[in-house]
Amino acid sequence: MALTKVSYSMISGETANILDYGADPTGVSSSTTALNAALATGNTVFIPKGTFRLTGESVLLSGVRIIGVGSGDSILRCDVSAHTGSFLRVAGGNNVLEHFAVTGTSTTAGTAIYLSAVNVYEFTGWMTLNNIHIYNINLGVRVNNVFTVEFNNCRIFANEKGVLVDPQYDGIGDNGYFTTITFNKSYINQNGDYGFKATPTIVSKNLAFRDSVIESNTGTTSGYQSFIQNTDPLYIENCYFESEPTIPFMRLSSCQTFINQAYVNGTGGLDLQATSNELVAFRFYGTSSTDKIIATGTILQRIEIWDSSLGSATNINSTRQVFKRTQVGATYYENYVYQLGLTLSQNSGVTNTSIQKEVLLYKRTVSATVPANGAVALIVDQTVPNLWNDEFVIGSAQITSSYQPDLIYQVTTATTGSTEYFCVFARNFSASPITLTNQLLKIMFVKGSAMAI
């Protein structure tokens, strides 16, 4: 029985070395036919050291693994003058690609790797890419309808576009989305336009960047380094972003985003636009005034930043904002909430002999005429941000800019009876009406025990 040239293992059921099928390691002749023949065995395919020229598409069916000896030694070179479509199509499931590089001959055409079933409206998945380098081609990786894809220690660089996730949607079937795409310790950089783009039609689940870098993608056409839409949740953990200060390092649309430890250096900021309705970030650091959050949404957009430092907040218009122990521009916020026209910040200098856990101060400008021996509502059924997990709270209110001894301000629960809502009434004990014009009303809430305000 014949032995392979490299491993000296028996061919039957063993690794298929593409050299055994006529591949040319010098890159002069096309190795597409040899690669396809090796893939047809259904066994693991081995790419030895060398540069192998590809002139057409090769398709991986389920369970096939391609392995090289290293991203700098095993190279598949895509000749985009001979073929302008995808070169490696991972169309099955349970596939592994590892330890080789895919490069093009020009960035004007071609897709290096396409993760897609042959029928683009069907799902495929459970794919893993380990130590894959992709460069000098029009599109590095395209991802269609997929389950569970992992990029581990991959580098996608110097292409026109880095990674495109665009699940095809026929409008009637179960398609148009992805579930669980993860980048671990990967590097997406120096692509001529965007580094990463995800445009699923249907809300997709579990997109994560961990210990990864997206930097120096120029955004020449798109105007951003990365764009992501219809994703819930989007996780960013221990990542680094760098780009030109004129383009955002990431633009979001209709995403629920959670950031834990991200460092942003000289970018155009994080652009949530008007549709992304939630961002929760811990230890989010920007180095310059351009490293800002751009959020133009209103009532449905929520921003919550903890233990962070942002270059600027001048572009945040969201009506629900929370800053905890966070530097925003030149201002440090120990505890700040802005919600539905109310401002809450920490009052750190209140003296009280009882146990006091935390003090919150709301502010609102009010105008009203309080009738003689009567009362008027200044705030009705206002939401209290549920920051204290229903702990005991006492509230009081006052206007300090004008002294009105006959006016008493009362903080009560809302007419709905919910402890998460409150009202403020002004009561007049004099025989004449009292007019309040653009007065700053301050409402203080204290949680703790045995308190007197």
Buried (B, 14 or more C-beta within 10 A) or exposed (E): EEEBEEBEEEBEEBBBBBBBBBBBBEBEBBBBBBBBBBBBBEBBBBBBEBBBBBBBBBBBBEBBBBBBBBBEBBBBBBBBEBBEEBBBBBBBBBBBBBBBBBBBBBBEBBBBBBBBBEEBBBBBBBBBBBBBBBBBBBBBBBBBBBBBBBBBBBBBBBBBBBBBBBBBBEEEEEBBBBBBBBBBBBBBBBBBBBBBBBBBBEBBBBBBBBBBBBBBBBBEEBBBBBBBBBBBBBBBBBBBBBBBBEBBBBBBBBBBBBBBBBBBBBBBBBBBBBBBBBBBBBBBBBBBBBBBBBBBBEEEBBBBBBBBBBBBBEBBBBBBBBBBBBBBEEEEBEBBBBBEEBBBBBBEEEEEEEEBEBBBBBEBEBEBEBEEEEBBEBBEEBBBBEBBEEEEBEBBBEBEEEEBEBBBBBBEBBEEEEEEBBBBBBBBBEEEEBEBEEBEBBBBBBBBEEBEB
